[in-house]
Amino acid sequence: MRKTIQRLADDREIIYYDSAAVGLRQAKDLRDIGSVAVSSELRRDPLLGMWVMYASHRQDRTYLPAAWDCPLCPSTDDHLTEVPEHDYEVVVFENRFPALTAPPPETVRAGQPLGALVDCTGASLLAERPGAGRCEVVCYTADHNAAFHELTPSRIDLVLEALIDRTRELGAREDVEQVFCFENRGQEIGVTQPHPHGQIYAYPFITPVTERVLSAVAAYRQSCGRNLFDDVLDAERADGSRTVLATDHWTAFVPHAARWPYELHCYPNDRVPDLPGLSGPARSELPEVLHDIFGRFAGLFDKPAPYIAGWHQAPARTGREDFALHLELFTLRRANDKLKFLAGSESGMGAFANDIVPEAAAARLRALAV
């Protein structure tokens, strides 16, 4: 792999990831664009114990542009985009409209999660601080009309190399507590850019979902003396009724208590904390595994399924001994013409109701072998 770092016209970083056969990326960003005035703020909900991000400049971000005006396609002589090169394999760049922004130096407090800053004073009940962190865009291919499941395993491998590299680099920053690599696909999800791409959020806090998981993992360790992730994976593999794909080094299954109509979790059989922790056969096998499971999701309905796919990784400095890297992939489509909306119970109380039994979802996905 060849990694080339350049700067865009407004000084944002852009990073090209290419196969060794590709030459150096040297094209300059010729656009006359000013820097977007970005500002991000965090406010803490004291009842839920979670931080909420505010970034009002995102109201002006590009929304569903026409294909000819796509900002994620390669530049041409007639249309200059976020990617100055006329072609690319995989490229990562700083989001022009980020939810998290570069922090003022005085706010960076290494190794101290934001939750630790809360005390019992009245001021802490209305806690707020700058939204330090970083948001990046990951373009999988220059082909505007492609989708992840249509990428070759070799291209998926290059995407993974980019995610591994970015996780390692962002996780080492003092202002970052957790790195989340994810993809939103489909207008039903709320996607504003149809070009095939993912995103990376480098948070200055441990996310609410991960905090809840870490709490459950710690309680299980104290009660049972074992790792909760390991035992859940062993139980799913032993049961088998929800297993969709099992290889020498990976297992993909519909979880026993799936919240979404079609939801798939994919784990390496040997636990690692994050993407940089993958090595050997498990790392080598992963592109084919992802090609398989995304292909199954693509065949669920008469039209492409909208989905969210996210790599759940251990925080940068907390809970790494017991956390297990895994991919969660789910769609809110429950039938060709029906969506699963998060209505009163789900949105108001966080209590999910699912119309499709997990075993039935798993059977459907097993039948969609590609």
N, C-alpha and C positions, 0 to 999 in steps of 0.2 A: 504494500500500500504506500502511496505517496501523499503526503499532507502538505498543502500550500496555504499559507496565511497571507491575506491581503487586507486592504482597508477600502471601505466604500467612500463615496463622496462626502458623507457626513461623519466620517471617522469611525463608523461601526465596523466591527471585525467580521470578515467573511473567510471561511475555511473550506478549501476544496479537498475532497478525499477521492483519490483516483487509483486505478490499477497501475502497476509499475510501468506498463507500456505507454502510458499517457505522458505527454510532455508537461513542462512547468506551466502553471497558470499565471499569466502576466498581464492580462487585459485590465485596463484602468476603467474606473467608473466615471463616465463622461457626463453624467447628469448634473444639472445645475439645481441642486436641491438643498434647502436649508435643513438644519437639524430640527426635529420635532421637539417641542418643549415638553419633556416628560417629567412626571412627578408621581410617585407612588407612596401611599400611606398604609400603615397597618393599624387596625383597631381591634382590641381584644374583647370578645363577648365573655363576661365573667361567669355567666350561668352555664354556658356550654364549654368554657375553657378553650376557646378556639380563636385564632386570629383570622380577620377578614381583610382582604386586599382591596384597596381603592386606587383607581388609576383613571381619572376623568378624561385624559387625552385619548383613551382607547375608543371614545365615542366617534372619533374621526377616522378610524382605521378603514382601509379599503374593504368594501362589502360586495361580494359576488361579482367580480369584474367579468366582462366578456372575455372569451378565450383569447381574442386578439390583443387584449389589454392586460393579460395576466402578468403580475409582477414577479412571479416565481419561475416563469419560463426563461430560457437564456436570452440575452440581449441580441438584437439584430441591428442592422444599420439604421432601420426606420423606427425601432422601438427599443428604448433602453429600459432595463429592468433592474431588479435587486441583484441580479447575477450578471456581472459585466461580460463574462465569457459567452461565446457563441454556441457553446455546448458544454455539458458537464456530466459527470457520473453521479456523485453524491456531493452535496454542498450544504454547509451549515453557516448561518449568519445570525447576528444579533437582531432580534425583532425590533422593527421600527416603532411599534406601538406596544411596548412591553407592560405587563402587569406588575413587574418588579424592576427596579432601576438601580443604577450604581449608587452605593451608599455614601453619605458624607463620611469622611475618615473617622470622625470622632464617635460615630455610632457603631463601629465594628467592634464587637466584643468576642474575641475568639473563644470557642469551646463552651459558650454559655447559651443554651437554648433560650428562646424568648420567654418560655413559660417560667423560667427561673427568676425573671425580673419582676414577677408579680408578688406583692406582699399584701398586708391587711389594711393598708391605708386607703382613705377615700379616693385619693388620686389614682391608685392602681385599678380601681373599679372602672375607671374611664381611661385605661391605658392606651397609649398610641405612640407610634414611632415611625420613622421613615421606612418605606417598603424596600429595604435593601435586598439585592439578589440579582438574578439574571434570567432572561427569557430568550430562547433561541429557536430558530426555525430550521428544520431538517428536510431538505428536498431530496426525495429518493431517486428521481430520474428527471431528465429534461423533457420527457414525453408528457405533454399536458393531459392526454387522455388515458394514461395508464392508471393502474391501481396496484396496491401492494401485492395482491395475490397473483398479479401478472408479471411481477419481477422474476428474473431468473434466480436460482439459488446463489449464484455467484454475486449478483447485485445485492441480494439480501445480506450476504456475507459482508459486503462493503458497508452497507447501512449499519450493521452490527458493529463493525470496526469503528465507525464514526461515533456511535452511541457509547461504546466502551471508552473511547478516548475522551469524549466530553464529560462522561460521568467521573472519570478519574481526575480530570483537570478542575472541573467545577467543584467536586467534593473536597478538594484540597483548599478551597478559598476560605478565609476566616469568616466571611459573612454568610456562608452557606451551611445549612444543617442537613438538607436532604435534596437529592436530585431525582426528578421524575421525568422519564422519557415516555411520551404518549402520542397517540394519533387519534384525532377525531375525523370520522369519514361520513359524509352525507349531510345534506341540508337539514334533515330532520334532527340531527345532533346539534346543529347551530353553526356548521362550518361556514366561514366567510370566504375561504379560498379553495376552489375545487381542485387545483393542481395537487397531485399526490405528494403529501408532505406530512411530517410529524412535528412535534414541538418538544422542547426541553425546558422545564422550570427548575431553577435552582433556588429553593426556598431558604429564607433565613430562620425558619422554624421547622419543627417536625410536624407533618400534616396530621389533622385529626384522625384520619383512618389509621395511619401508622401508629399513632400514640395509643389508640384503642387496641390494636393488634399486639403491640409490645406489652401492654398491661395484661392481656390474656395469656401471652406467652410466658411472662414472668410468674403469673399466678399458677399456671400449669406446671412450670418447673418446680415451684415451691411445693406444690401438692403431690406431684407424681415423680419428680426427679428426672423427667425426660423432656425432650423437645417437642413442643406442640405441633410444629410444622411437620416434623418427621413422622409423628404418630398419625396425623391426618392423612398424609400421603400414603403411609402403609395401609391405613384402613380403607382408603379409596381403591388402592391397587388390589387388596384382598377381596373386597366386595365385587368390584369389576362391573357392576351394572351401569355405572355412570362413566366408565372409562371410554374415551373416544379414540385415543392413540397411545400406544405404549411401545417404546423403542428400548434399545439397550441403555440409553442414558436420559430419556425424557418420558414424562407421563402427562398427558392432557386429559382432563376430565371435567364433567359438569359437576360442580360442587353439590353436596348433599342438600344444602339449604340455599340453592341458587335464587337470587332475587330477580333476575332478568329473564325474559322469555327464553333466550338462548345465551348461555354464559359458559365460557370455557376458561379453565385455569390450567396453565402449563408450567410444570416444575422440572428442574433437573433432579434426577434420582438421588444424587449426592448433593447435599445442601451447600450452597455458597451464599455470601451476603449480598452480592451485587454483580452486575455485568462484568466488571474487571476481574472478578473472582473466577470466571469461567476459564477453563483451559482443557487441553487434551481432547479426548473423544467427545465430551459433552459440548464443547465449543464447536468442534468440527461438524457435529451432527445437527446443530441448531438451525442453520439455513433451510435444510430440507424439511425439518419439523414445522417451521413457520410457513413455508410454502404450502405444506399440506393443510394445516389447520385454517389458514386464511382462505385457501381454496374451498374448503368445506363451507365456510361462512358465506362465500360468494354464491354458492349454489342453493342456499336455503329458500330463496323466493324468486318470483318471476323477474324481479329487478334487484339491483345490488342492495344488500342489507346495509343500512347505516350502522356504524359501530363505533365503539371506543375501545382502544387497545392501550394498555399501560403496563410498563415494567415497574413492579413494586420492588424497591431496593431498600437495603438497610440504611438508616441515617448515617451521616458522615462520621459521627463520633459516639453514637449511643446505640446500644442493643445489637451490635454487630455479631456478637457471639452466637446468638440464637435466631436471628432473622434469616428467612429463606427467600432468596430471589425467586420471583415467579412472574409470569405474564397473566394478566386478566383481560379477556376479550369478551365483549358482550354487545348485543344489539337490543334496541328498544322496539324493534318490529316483532310482532307476535304472529302475524299472518300477512299474506300478500297485500291486503288492503287495510290492515289494522296496526296501530302503534300502541305501545305500552306507555301511557302517560303517567307521570308522577303526580297524582292528584292529592286529595285531602290527607289520606292516611300516610302516604309516602312522603309528600312534601311537608306536611304539617307536623307529623309525629315520627317520621323515619321508620315507620312500620310497613314493610312491604307485603303485598299480596300478589302472587304469581299465578297466571292462568295455565301455565304449562308445567307439568310434573318433571323434575329433573331427569328421571329415568327415560321419559319419553323424548325429551330434548336430546339426550345422549344417543338414543337409538336412531333418531333422525340424522344426527351428525355422523354417526358411524356409517350410515348408509350412503353418505355423500363422499366416499373416498375418491380422491382425484388421481 
